[in-house]
Amino acid sequence: MTTKTSKSVASGMIQLKWVRSMICTPVKHRKVVKGLGFTRLNQVIQRPDTDAIRGMVKKIPHLVEIVK
């Protein structure tokens, strides 16, 4: 298991950034973005680093990115 070197990120948390618009995306992708808790473009949020969150990010890698 790797350890996180950044002190600003709490243990067991992941930072996500919404980088592309939801225009012309399927409804399922829109629901995943809203389910993650994004409200505006270029927003950075912190979520627990769980399998469920990782799975949601894996469904929309073209819309969000993991911030280091």
C-alpha positions in Angstrom: 0.0 0.0 0.0 1.3 3.5 -0.8 1.3 6.3 1.6 0.2 9.8 0.7 3.0 12.4 0.9 0.8 15.5 0.8 0.0 17.0 4.2 -3.0 19.0 3.0 -4.9 15.8 2.1 -6.3 13.9 5.0 -5.6 10.2 5.3 -8.1 8.2 3.4 -9.4 11.2 1.3 -9.2 11.8 -2.4 -9.4 15.2 -4.1 -11.4 15.4 -7.3 -11.7 18.2 -9.9 -14.5 18.6 -12.4 -12.8 19.6 -15.6 -15.2 19.2 -18.5 -18.8 20.3 -19.0 -21.8 17.9 -19.0 -23.2 19.3 -22.2 -24.1 16.4 -24.6 -23.2 13.7 -22.1 -25.6 10.8 -21.3 -28.0 11.2 -18.4 -26.1 8.5 -16.4 -22.9 10.5 -16.6 -24.8 13.6 -15.3 -26.2 11.7 -12.4 -22.7 10.4 -11.5 -21.3 14.0 -11.5 -24.2 15.2 -9.3 -23.8 12.1 -7.1 -20.2 13.0 -6.4 -21.4 16.4 -5.2 -20.1 18.7 -7.9 -22.1 22.0 -8.4 -19.9 24.0 -10.8 -17.1 23.5 -13.3 -13.5 23.5 -12.1 -14.6 22.8 -8.5 -12.3 20.7 -6.3 -13.9 18.5 -3.7 -12.7 16.0 -1.2 -14.3 12.6 -0.8 -13.4 9.4 1.1 -11.1 7.1 -0.8 -13.5 4.2 -1.1 -14.3 1.7 -3.8 -17.6 3.3 -4.5 -16.1 6.7 -5.1 -13.3 5.2 -7.2 -15.9 3.4 -9.3 -17.9 6.6 -9.9 -14.7 8.3 -11.0 -13.9 5.4 -13.3 -17.2 5.8 -15.1 -16.5 9.4 -16.0 -12.7 9.8 -16.4 -13.3 12.2 -19.3 -15.2 14.7 -17.0 -13.2 14.6 -13.7 -9.6 14.2 -12.7 -7.9 13.2 -9.5 -5.9 16.1 -8.0 -2.6 15.1 -6.4 
